[in-house]
Amino acid sequence: MDVIHKIGRRKNAVARVYISKGKGKITINKRDLENYFTTGTLQYKVMQPLSLTDNLKSFDITANVHGGGTTGQAEAIRLAISRAMCELNEENRSILKPEGLLTRDPRMVERKKFGQKKARKKFQFSKR
């Protein structure tokens, strides 16, 4: 098996993931998974496609991620890993698709409009 390269995005986070045969080591921006994502929920999000397809200990994953916050980065990595699992084995698609792991979340931050305080909040109105 060769190295598989996939890209995942979420909000402003962009993750490039490289998957190769190995023992289950996950490296993100040259740091270990536990050092990069300290909370259990973010670690679970990254591991979710691997655990659903029973590939926790069979692949080494190297991810380069930039932009966005920690949650957006974790979900971008999750999408990239899910896409790579589908390329490895087409049967994984039927496992990951119902869980919503192959869908690119389109929600983005709404832009601030001129003449307003934020995207939707207005400046205080004074009648007199």
N, C-alpha and C positions, 0 to 999 in steps of 0.2 A: 504494500500500500504506500502510496505517495503522500505528501503533505497536502491537506485540503485547506483552502483559503476561502473564508466567507466573511461578509460584512453585515453587521446589524446596526440599526439606528433607533434612537428613542429620544424625543425632544431635541436637544442640541448635542447629544452624545453619539459618537461614532466609534464602533468597535470593530477591529480587524482581528479575526480569530484564525489561528493555524492549528490544525488537528493532525496528529500523527500517532502511530502505534506506540504504546508505552504502558506505564504502570499506574496511571491516574493522577499524574502531577499537573496541577493547574497553576500557571504563572500569569499574572496580570501586571503589565508595565514593569517587568523584571522584578516583581515582588510576589511573594506567596499569596494564595487566595485569602488565608486567614489574616494576613497582615494588611492586605489592601481593603477588604470588606470585613470590618470588625464585628458587625452585627450578624446574628444568626439568620435573620430573614433575607438579607442580601446574599449571604452564602447559599441559602436554600434556592433563591431565584436562579443563581448561576448554575447550580447542580441539577436543577429540575429536569431539563431535557435528558441528561445523562442517566438519572435515576429512573425515569419513566421508560427508557429504552434498555435498561439493564447494562449500561456501559460505563459504570463508575470507575472500574479499575482497568479498563482496556485501552484508554487513549490518554496521551499527554496533550495538554492544551496550553498554547501560548496566545495571550491576547494583548493587543495594543489598543488602548481606549483613551479618548480625549474629548473634552467638551462636556457640558451639562453637569449635573450633580451626581451623587453616589447612586441614587435609585435609578436614574436614567441610564447611567453607565452599566449597572447590573442587568437591567432589562435589555440593553443593547447587546451585551455579551450573550444573554440567554437566547435572543433571536438568532444571532450568528451561529451559536452552537446547534440550535434546532435545525437551521438550514443545512448545516454540515452533516447532521445525523440523517437527514433525508437523502442527501447525496450518497452517503455510505450504503444505506439500505432503504429501498423504496417502501418497504413495509412499515418503517418508522413513521411515515407520513400519516398513516391511519391512527397511530397512537398519539402523535403530537397535535394534529389538527383539531380534534375535539377539545383539547385543553386550551386552545387559543394561542399556542406558542409559535405558530408560523405566521401570525398576523402582525403586520407592522402597525403599531399604535399611532394613528395620525394626529392625536391631540398635541397641539403646540400652544405656547404662551401667546395670548392675544396682544397685539401691539397697542401702545399708548397712542391715543388720539390727541391732536392739538386742541387747546381750549378746554382740556379736561385734566383732572388730577392724575388718573390712571386710565386703564383701558375702558372701564365703564363708570368709575366714580367721577362725579362732577365736582367742581368747586362749589363752595357754599353759596346758596342763593339768598340775596338780601332784597326784600321787597321795598323797604324804605331806608 
